[in-house]
Amino acid sequence: MNPLISVVIPVYNRESLIGEAIESVLSQKTSFPFEVVVSDDGSTDSTPEVAAAYGDPVRVVRSPENRGGAAARNAGILAARGEIIALLDSDDLMLPGRLENQARFLLEHPEVGLVSGAATGEVADPPEVYYAKRGLNVPRNEWVILDNPRPYVARSYFANASATTIRREILVRAGLYDETIHGAEDWELLFRVAGLTKFGLHGSWVALIRRAGGAESRRAKGIHLLASKTVTKMLATPNLTRKERLALLEHLKRSRSHALSSLWQEAGPRELRRYVREELAELAVSPLLKWWLMSWLPRPIAKLGFRLRSLRNE
């Protein structure tokens, strides 16, 4: 019997953690057939052997070289046999009930293409507070459907990959992950998916997030890309509303501030100057230039600019 659900776990050199991630999936109590696709991104340790030792329903897809998380996710999705794709990072754990709850909701609501729950660390707020901090009202243990999720995604990255399950058909239509983006590929894909389908959000914990193996340093390294490639691509999306553009500009402003602050504190003036030179050089040939300049404006002035532009186009 073909699996209904394929759990895709991208991994690179996580021999000490991949077993826990796999076991958190195998322990799921669900009435639906599922498989686990471990997409190994050129590991040089025993990660693929540890994963393969579990046998059926675990399959290992191996890349001969390390190409990054987006490429590993794409390889796992393309190798998956299920019509529903549940995502899980290799250093995270799937909490009980996730597969059954999310798959059943998708089957009962064919108009919804993506579902997600709250993702927690060791110490966290209640699920409803997790969503409230991201501008969403999702009561505990209840489902909420977002008919138009894109404005929410522009404002906040609220659907952690390890808490998210998507119809394979929607992923293919969206174009899978952008492999040129490192550090913000989940958010960028979520934005594209939000333009294609409704989202279902559940007010419960579905994933335990663990920052292992330098995840924080990777996030810090991705700040510059988040501020340029990701926002550039999202701002170029056709038919963006004024609120969506303003929200994206706010992301650009915050990420630039974080980049400058972290470089000053961790790398010193020389690295800070190099960062500024690289950013200015990229902006000079990038369609982001006008948005980068606008991001320095106070929000009321930026809103006025969008309003005047709308009037001119009418």
C-alpha positions as CSV (number, residue, x, y, z in Angstrom):
1,M,0.0,0.0,0.0
2,N,1.4,3.4,-1.0
3,P,1.8,5.7,2.0
4,L,-0.6,8.6,2.4
5,I,2.0,10.7,4.3
6,S,5.7,11.1,3.6
7,V,7.7,12.6,6.5
8,V,10.7,14.3,4.9
9,I,13.7,14.8,7.2
10,P,16.7,16.7,5.6
11,V,19.9,15.9,7.4
12,Y,23.6,16.6,7.4
13,N,26.1,15.2,9.9
14,R,23.6,14.5,12.7
15,E,24.5,10.9,13.6
16,S,23.8,11.6,17.3
17,L,20.4,13.2,16.7
18,I,18.8,11.6,13.6
19,G,17.7,8.5,15.5
20,E,15.7,10.6,17.9
21,A,14.0,12.4,15.1
22,I,13.1,9.2,13.3
23,E,11.8,7.6,16.5
24,S,9.6,10.6,17.2
25,V,7.9,9.8,13.9
26,L,7.7,6.0,14.2
27,S,6.0,6.4,17.6
28,Q,3.1,8.4,16.1
29,K,-0.2,6.6,16.6
30,T,-2.1,7.1,13.3
31,S,-4.6,5.2,11.2
32,F,-2.9,6.5,8.0
33,P,0.0,4.7,6.2
34,F,3.2,6.7,6.3
35,E,6.8,6.6,5.3
36,V,9.9,8.4,6.5
37,V,12.2,9.8,3.8
38,V,15.6,10.8,5.3
39,S,17.3,13.1,2.7
40,D,21.0,12.9,3.5
41,D,22.8,16.0,2.2
42,G,26.3,14.5,1.7
43,S,27.0,13.6,5.3
44,T,30.6,12.6,6.1
45,D,29.7,10.8,9.4
46,S,27.5,7.7,10.0
47,T,24.2,9.6,9.7
48,P,22.9,7.6,6.6
49,E,23.9,4.3,8.2
50,V,22.1,5.2,11.4
51,A,19.0,6.1,9.5
52,A,19.1,3.1,7.2
53,A,19.3,0.7,10.2
54,Y,15.7,1.4,11.0
55,G,14.5,-0.4,7.9
56,D,10.9,-0.1,6.6
57,P,9.2,2.4,6.6
58,V,12.4,4.5,6.7
59,R,14.1,5.2,3.3
60,V,17.4,7.1,2.9
61,V,18.0,9.3,-0.1
62,R,21.6,10.3,-0.4
63,S,23.3,13.2,-2.1
64,P,27.0,12.8,-3.1
65,E,27.7,16.3,-1.9
66,N,26.5,18.9,0.6
67,R,24.2,21.3,-1.2
68,G,22.3,22.9,1.6
69,G,19.0,22.5,3.4
70,A,16.7,23.6,0.6
71,A,18.3,21.1,-1.9
72,A,18.0,18.3,0.7
73,R,14.3,19.1,1.3
74,N,13.7,19.2,-2.5
75,A,15.4,15.8,-3.0
76,G,13.3,14.3,-0.2
77,I,10.0,15.7,-1.5
78,L,10.8,14.5,-5.0
79,A,11.6,11.0,-3.7
80,A,8.4,10.9,-1.5
81,R,5.6,8.6,-2.5
82,G,2.9,10.2,-0.3
83,E,0.4,12.8,-1.4
84,I,0.8,14.6,1.9
85,I,4.3,15.9,2.9
86,A,5.1,16.3,6.6
87,L,8.3,18.3,7.3
88,L,10.7,17.7,10.2
89,D,14.2,19.0,10.8
90,S,16.8,16.5,11.9
91,D,17.4,18.1,15.2
92,D,13.7,18.5,16.1
93,L,11.1,16.1,17.4
94,M,7.6,15.4,16.3
95,L,5.2,15.5,19.2
96,P,2.4,12.9,19.6
97,G,-0.7,13.2,17.6
98,R,0.7,15.5,14.9
99,L,0.4,13.1,11.9
100,E,-3.1,11.9,12.7
101,N,-4.5,15.3,13.5
102,Q,-3.0,17.2,10.5
103,A,-3.6,14.5,7.9
104,R,-7.2,14.0,8.9
105,F,-7.8,17.8,8.7
106,L,-6.4,17.9,5.2
107,L,-8.6,15.0,4.1
108,E,-11.7,16.6,5.6
109,H,-10.9,20.0,4.1
110,P,-9.9,19.7,0.5
111,E,-9.8,23.5,0.1
112,V,-6.9,23.7,2.6
113,G,-3.4,23.0,1.2
114,L,-1.2,23.5,4.3
115,V,-1.7,22.9,8.0
116,S,0.6,23.8,10.9
117,G,0.7,23.8,14.6
118,A,2.7,25.6,17.3
119,A,6.4,24.8,17.6
120,T,7.9,24.9,21.1
121,G,11.3,25.0,22.7
122,E,12.0,23.5,26.2
123,V,10.4,26.5,27.8
124,A,7.6,28.2,25.9
125,D,4.3,30.1,26.2
126,P,1.0,28.3,25.7
127,P,0.0,27.7,22.0
128,E,-2.4,30.5,21.9
129,V,0.2,33.0,23.1
130,Y,2.7,31.6,20.5
131,Y,0.2,32.6,17.8
132,A,-0.8,35.9,19.4
133,K,2.8,37.0,19.3
134,R,2.6,36.5,15.6
135,G,-0.6,38.5,15.1
136,L,-2.9,35.5,14.9
137,N,-5.9,34.4,17.0
138,V,-5.8,30.6,17.3
139,P,-7.5,29.2,20.4
140,R,-6.0,26.3,22.2
141,N,-6.9,22.9,20.7
142,E,-9.0,24.5,17.9
143,W,-8.6,24.8,14.2
144,V,-8.6,28.1,12.4
145,I,-8.7,28.4,8.6
146,L,-6.9,31.4,7.0
147,D,-8.7,32.1,3.7
148,N,-6.1,34.6,2.6
149,P,-2.8,33.7,4.5
150,R,-0.4,35.8,2.5
151,P,-0.7,39.1,4.5
152,Y,-0.1,37.1,7.6
153,V,3.0,35.4,6.1
154,A,4.4,38.8,5.0
155,R,4.1,40.0,8.5
156,S,5.4,37.0,10.4
157,Y,7.0,33.6,9.9
158,F,4.5,31.7,12.0
159,A,4.5,28.1,10.4
160,N,7.8,26.5,11.5
161,A,8.8,23.8,9.0
162,S,9.0,21.1,11.7
163,A,5.3,21.8,12.5
164,T,4.0,22.0,9.0
165,T,2.3,19.5,6.6
166,I,1.6,20.3,3.0
167,R,-0.1,18.7,0.1
168,R,2.5,17.5,-2.4
169,E,0.5,18.9,-5.3
170,I,0.7,22.4,-3.7
171,L,4.5,22.1,-3.2
172,V,5.0,21.2,-6.8
173,R,2.8,24.1,-8.0
174,A,4.7,26.5,-5.8
175,G,8.0,25.3,-7.3
176,L,9.5,23.7,-4.2
177,Y,12.3,25.3,-2.3
178,D,14.6,28.0,-3.8
179,E,18.0,26.4,-3.5
180,T,19.8,29.8,-3.9
181,I,18.5,30.9,-0.5
182,H,20.2,29.8,2.7
183,G,18.7,30.8,6.1
184,A,15.2,31.9,5.0
185,E,14.1,29.3,2.5
186,D,11.2,28.1,4.7
187,W,9.7,31.6,4.9
188,E,10.1,32.3,1.2
189,L,8.4,29.1,0.2
190,L,5.6,29.7,2.7
191,F,5.0,33.0,1.1
192,R,4.6,31.4,-2.4
193,V,2.4,28.7,-1.0
194,A,0.2,31.3,0.7
195,G,-0.7,32.7,-2.7
196,L,-2.1,29.3,-3.8
197,T,-4.1,27.9,-1.0
198,K,-5.8,28.3,2.4
199,F,-4.0,27.5,5.6
200,G,-5.2,25.5,8.6
201,L,-3.7,26.3,12.0
202,H,-4.2,24.3,15.1
203,G,-3.7,25.6,18.6
204,S,-1.5,22.8,20.0
205,W,2.1,21.9,20.2
206,V,3.2,19.6,17.4
207,A,7.0,20.0,17.3
208,L,9.8,20.4,19.8
209,I,12.5,22.7,18.3
210,R,16.1,22.1,19.4
211,R,18.9,24.4,18.3
212,A,21.6,21.8,17.8
213,G,24.7,21.7,15.6
214,G,25.2,25.4,15.1
215,A,21.7,26.3,14.0
216,E,21.9,29.7,15.6
217,S,25.2,30.5,13.8
218,R,23.6,29.4,10.5
219,R,20.7,31.7,11.1
220,A,23.1,34.6,11.8
221,K,24.9,33.9,8.6
222,G,21.6,33.9,6.7
223,I,20.6,37.4,7.9
224,H,22.2,39.1,4.9
225,L,20.5,36.7,2.5
226,L,17.2,37.3,4.3
227,A,17.6,41.0,3.8
228,S,18.4,40.8,0.2
229,K,17.6,37.7,-1.9
230,T,14.5,36.6,0.1
231,V,12.9,40.0,0.4
232,T,13.8,40.9,-3.1
233,K,12.1,37.9,-4.5
234,M,9.0,38.4,-2.3
235,L,8.7,42.1,-3.1
236,A,8.8,41.2,-6.8
237,T,5.7,39.0,-6.3
238,P,2.9,40.2,-8.6
239,N,-0.2,41.9,-7.1
240,L,1.2,42.5,-3.7
241,T,-1.0,44.7,-1.5
242,R,0.2,47.9,0.2
243,K,0.1,46.2,3.6
244,E,2.1,43.2,2.3
245,R,4.8,45.5,0.9
246,L,5.0,47.5,4.1
247,A,5.3,44.3,6.2
248,L,8.1,43.1,4.0
249,L,9.9,46.4,4.3
250,E,9.7,46.1,8.1
251,H,11.3,42.7,7.8
252,L,14.1,44.2,5.7
253,K,14.6,47.0,8.2
254,R,14.8,44.6,11.2
255,S,17.1,42.1,9.5
256,R,19.5,44.8,8.5
257,S,19.5,46.1,12.0
258,H,20.2,42.7,13.4
259,A,23.0,42.1,10.9
260,L,24.7,45.4,11.7
261,S,24.4,44.8,15.4
262,S,25.7,41.2,15.4
263,L,28.6,42.1,13.1
264,W,29.6,45.0,15.3
265,Q,29.5,42.8,18.5
266,E,30.9,39.6,17.1
267,A,33.2,40.5,14.2
268,G,34.3,44.1,14.8
269,P,34.5,47.2,12.6
270,R,36.5,45.5,9.8
271,E,33.8,42.9,9.1
272,L,31.1,45.5,9.5
273,R,32.7,47.7,6.8
274,R,33.0,44.6,4.5
275,Y,29.3,43.8,5.0
276,V,28.3,47.3,4.2
277,R,30.5,47.4,1.0
278,E,29.0,44.0,-0.1
279,E,25.5,45.1,0.5
280,L,25.9,48.4,-1.4
281,A,27.6,46.6,-4.3
282,E,24.7,44.1,-4.5
283,L,22.1,46.8,-4.2
284,A,23.7,48.8,-7.1
285,V,22.7,46.0,-9.5
286,S,19.6,44.8,-7.7
287,P,15.9,45.5,-8.1
288,L,15.9,45.7,-4.3
289,L,17.5,49.2,-4.4
290,K,14.3,51.2,-4.3
291,W,12.8,49.0,-1.6
292,W,16.1,49.2,0.4
293,L,15.9,53.0,0.2
294,M,12.3,53.0,1.2
295,S,13.0,50.8,4.2
296,W,14.9,53.7,5.8
297,L,11.8,55.9,5.7
298,P,9.5,56.2,8.7
299,R,6.4,54.0,8.2
300,P,3.9,57.0,7.8
301,I,6.0,58.4,5.0
302,A,6.3,55.0,3.3
303,K,2.5,54.5,3.6
304,L,2.0,57.9,2.0
305,G,4.3,57.0,-0.9
306,F,2.3,53.8,-1.5
307,R,-0.9,55.8,-1.4
308,L,0.4,58.4,-3.9
309,R,1.6,55.5,-6.2
310,S,-1.9,53.9,-6.1
311,L,-3.6,57.2,-7.0
312,R,-1.2,57.7,-9.9
313,N,-2.0,54.2,-11.2
314,E,-5.7,54.6,-11.0
